[in-house]
Amino acid sequence: MLNSVFHCVKTAIQLPEYDRNIRLVVHEAHRFQYMSHLAQPEYFTLISIDCFAGRCLETKRNLYQQMVKSLGEIGIPADHILIHLRESALENWGIRGGQAACDVDLGFKVDV
């Protein structure tokens, strides 16, 4: 699942391969409430992506569709997937030794 999600993010928002910062958190059923209408609630998948602001709506739509397709290939129903994109301005990220991301050459474009 991690590789599927990263591949979609990398492809859709054009991240370099080295920019992999991803984690999987699995909750036991009694520790997570989900939407009651789901046919297979054990497959409910919430994806939260923290990223730099700047991607256009078409890029975001492409990302969402790629994720649903990719996760569908491993058995997760499309209506059981919720994707939350949390964008922050570059100046709100401290990277590479405490520098504001707006002051660093990232090595990739954010405005895609």
TALINZI-V663231 format. One record per helix or strand. SS is the DSSP state (H for helix, E for strand). FROM is the first residue (numbers start at 1). TO is the last residue. Records with the same first field share a line. If there is no record, write none. Layout:
# TALINZI-V663231
SS = FROM-TO, FROM-TO
This chain:
# TALINZI-V663231
H = 2-13, 29-31, 41-43, 57-72, 78-80, 90-92, 101-103
E = 45-52, 81-88, 94-95, 99-100
